[in-house]
Amino acid sequence: MDATPVWLSLKTTVTATAITFVLGILAARWRLGARGHWVGFVDALLLLPLALPPTVIGLALLVFFGRNSPVGQMLSDFGVDVIFSWQATVITAVVASFPLMYQSSYAAFQQIDGELLDVGRLYGMGEWQLLWHIMLALAWPGILVGTILSFVRALGEFGATLMLAGSIPGRTQTIPLAIFFHVESGEFYQAGLLSLVTLMISVIVLFVVRLPQSAKVPLRR
């Protein structure tokens, strides 16, 4: 079995999860304090990738980063071509997994007692200090769930990646793409091995996350 799609998927997924982690938390913090009729519209836009088919997301990204678009032309002037590159796999994974991180973080932030934040402000803490020293400390279970969901979603991203990054072996062919083309070619053994690897990665991630809770000593009555 060619292990290249495995390493490429892991590199893409870890990078995308790290980016989504930061963006999701910042967006959730903004949403917590945002007010106005336009906030609901922005919130809907941030969650839109959850409702759209992956092919529609891929088409939108293809148009956005295409050479005929302002963004594509600007990147081309700097010698950067996103389409059919490894960076494209990261972009599609971030777009697909961002809503999960954002929604989980926002839900976790909503559970924090607002009076605690007011006390922090009373003692001279700025908004960034409140975020990193109080909010993240109290909301970490929800943020952890969002991170796991984002990781798994990024690992399994297929449709948008195929449209924006293509399936170039050794460059953009992640595990889901490799499985698809192995099945198309009748190579079911290779597809099965890659599917097994994906299953093992997911199980390991879930096991590591649940390990601290499993290690807790149950209270005796």
Helices and strands as residue ranges (DSSP letters): H 4-33, H 38-51, H 54-65, H 70-77, H 86-110, H 114-122, H 127-130, I 131-135, H 136-155, H 159-164, H 175-184, H 188-214
